[in-house]
Amino acid sequence: MVECVAAPDRTRDAARRCPGTARPLSVSVLPVSSATTAAGRTHRAGRPSRMTTSRRLSVMMLAMSVLVLTGGAVGAAALSHTAAVSNRLADRISPARAAVGRLESGLLEQVAAVRGYVTTGNPELLRPYEAGVAAERATVDRTRGLLADEPDARRELDDAIRLADRWRTEFATRLIGARRAGTPPEQLAPVVERGRLAFDAARAALTALEGRLDRVQAAGRRNLDDARAVRDVLFVAILGALLLSSVVISVLVRAAVLRPLGRLGASVRHVANGEFDHRLRPEGPADIARLTADVETMRRRVVDALMTSRRDRDALEQQAAELRRSNEDLEQFAYVASHDLQGPLRKVASFCQMLQRRYDDQLDDRARQYISYAVDGATRMQDLINELLAFSRIGRVYSDDREVDLAEVFARAESDLSGPIAEADAEVVADPLPVVHGDPTLLTMLWQNLLGNAVKFRSPDRTPRIRVTVAEDATGWTFGVADNGIGIDPRYADKIFLIFQRLHPRGSYDGTGIGLAICKKIVEYHGGTLVLDDSDTEGARFTFTLPKPAAAVVPEQAGERAPAVPA
């Protein structure tokens, strides 16, 4: 492929039209010596720096990394402190406060249950007392765990529980036992009064603990608010520092990297637009300066390559013109062969036959034989021309690519050969054939030639049997056409597919020797292969492949159909 570059001022439209045309390129190409001395078109730049772009970016990224890590550490510390305060408040203080409230409520229910039992003597009223005692033990254990970091509150909890246990031991248990023994409620009134005083002491201890936890909870909320405020201030400061550093780094990158790259890009665009005399001078960081020098070297090589490309393009256009003339000559030959040559041949055959009919009684046997030779030669020449034309049209004039039911095509070919098949009393057996992509006319011609050969080259001492098999794999299908005929020597496995190649004398079997060549070209046109399977010991077996639709070869030429040609 030859690239074409148009001069920016004179031939921009031509540059857009250049691909696919044979017009001469309008480019501004200077020799290397001229291009490198065009000082008037060279960009003036400052001296290149010793520090490379990667080193500059590394310094900037290091500074940014230090800033980010510092900000991240400070932010992580702030988040950790805020989380600790929040967790202490939510996971310990608040649940402990709620648990103390449940202890006080449970103790009140126990007192009410004991009083009710003492008053009425109904044992059912003691169930809340017994359930409250069991629940109190579990609540006390959990509350002690929640107050592990609060020694004062835990000490007050222990005092309150000790007072509650004293009330149960000295009063509640005695009252329940006396009432069960049958003591009247009036005699138990003094004990009930002393028990009330003991209960009030336990309740007062729980109330004091609740007050302490309320104060701790309020202090925790204030600490949480302060921690959140500090966290927000820190994050705003970190964000501001990051934004400021980003602005500073972007300014530095623009001045130290992007600006030199922009000037380099502008110079490269000048060269890309066809200004090959535009010289590039190194500037900016060391690596960008080296890149500029490399681009300058490339520019010089492009100038040389374009000169060579122009010469190669001229040679290619000359070869293309010669190929077009050759194709035109081939088409003209095909026309002459199909019309101008066949006309005289038909006349020769016709007049020879007329001569034989009119003067048959005046001709001796030798003259009749000569006339027969002439008619047979003209007829065979017509057959050769027709088959050669059919061979040349395969892959060049066919465009009917579509889904083809091979079963229908095979049946059509078998029907066309019904006469020879019936005459030979041949047996044709075929596996179920698939649907493929291809040209139905060509595929019919393929089956006609393969079946016709199997019938033609049959063995005289046995009934002809033709077996068609098919096997499918991931890429396509493999077909086999086997017969029990005279077979083919494996030494001629390649020769039989050459055009006009015969393995038998002309008088033994009719045909021109082009049938298998046509079959091979048809199969290859569809993207497959056709070979002689030399593993078959009886008769001959041909195998060919056809790809599945995704891999099928789609013909690109259009034209007329060729008739099927028997082998």
C-alpha positions, 0 to 999 in steps of 0.5 A: 500500500502506498501512502499519499500526502498532499501539500496543505495549501495547494492540494488539500482537496486532492489529498482527500481524493487520493486513496483509490485513484491513479492521479499523480500526488501533489506533495511537497517533498524536498531532498534531505539536504534541502529539508534540513537547511530550510531555516526560515521554516524552523521553529525557534525554541529554547535550550533543552533541560537536563531533567527528564519529564519522568524525573519531573513528574516523579518529584511532583508525584512524590510531593503529592504522595507525601501530602496525600499520606499525611492527610490520609494519616490525619484523616484516619486518626480523626475518623478513628477517634470519632468512631471510638467515641461513637462506638462507646456511646452506642455500644456501651453507655446507651445499652447500659443505661437501658439495662439499668432501667430494665433492672429498676422496672424488674425490681418494682415488679418483684415488689408488687408480686410479693405484696400481692402474694402476701395480701391474697395468698395466691401462688400465681402472683409469685410467677412475675417475682420468680421470672424477674429474679431470673431475668435480673441475673442475666441483665446484671451480667450483661450490664457488668460487661458493658460497664467494664471501662466505667469502674465507678458506674460498675461499683454503683451497680454492684452496690444496688444489686447487693441492696436488692439481694438483701431485700430479697434475702431478709424480707421477700423470702421471709414473707413468702415463707411465712405466708405459705406457713399460713401466717395472716397478712395482718401479722406480716405488716411490720415485716412488709414495712421494713422490707419497703425501706430496704427496697427504697434503698436499692431503688435509690441506688439504681436511680443514682446509677441512672443519673451517672449514666445519663451524665456519662451519656451526655458527655459522650454526645458532646465529645462525639459532636466535638470529634465530628467537628474536628473531623470535618475541619480536617477533611476540609483542610485536606481537601483544600490542600489537595486542590491547591497542590493539584493546581500547582502541579497542573501549572508545573506540568503545563509549563514543563511538559505540556507546552513543549509537547504542544509545540512538538505536536504542532511541528509534527502536524506541519510535517503530517500536512505535507510540509516536509521542509519544516525542521524540528528543533529539540526543546523542553525536558531531556526526553522530550528533546530526544523525542523531537530529535527522533521525530526529526530523524523520522522526517528525514527518512519519510522524505526518502521513503516518499521518493521511493514510494512514488517510484514504487507507486508508478511501477505498481500502476504500470503493473495494474494497467498491464493486468487490466489489459491482460484481463481484457485480452482474456475476456476477448479470448473467451468471447472469441472462443465461445462464438468465433471458434465454435461457429466454424467448428459447427460449420465443419461438422455440419458440412461434413455430415451433409457431404456424407449424406449427399454423396454417401453412395459415391464414397468408399469406406475410407472416405466415410471414415475420414468424414467421421474423423472430421466430424468427431474432431470438430465435436470434441473441439467444441466440447473442449471449448465449452468445458474450458469456458466452464472451468474459467468461469468458476470463481469469476462469474458466479455470485449466487451465494445462499443457503443450499439444501445439498439433498435437493442439489444431489437429487437434481444431479442424480436425476440428470444422470438417471440415464447413465445410472439406469444403463449401468444398473448402478446403486446410489446410496447417500447419507442425509445431506446438510444445508450449506452456503454456496452456489447451487449451480456449481454444487450441482455440477460438482455432484454431476461430475463425481457421480458421473465419474463413479458410473463411467469408471465402473468395473465390468465384473460387478454391479456399480455401487456408489456410497455418499457419506457425510461427517460434521465437525466444528468447522464444517462437513466432510463428504465422501464419494466411494465406488467399487469401480476400477479405482485409481493408482495412488501415484496419480492422486495429484495428476488426476486434478490437472486440466485435460489429464487422462489416465486411460486411452481416449477410446476406452472412456469418453470425456475430456479429462477436465471433470475432476479439475472442475470439481477441485476448483468448485470445492476450493471456490467454496473454501474447501478441499478435494482429495483422493482417499487412497485408503480405499482398497476397492474402487475409488473414494474422493473426499471433499470438505465444505465449511460452515456458513461463518467460514464460507467463502463469499464470491465477489465477482458477478456474472453468468452461470456456466452449464454443468460439464460431465467428466 
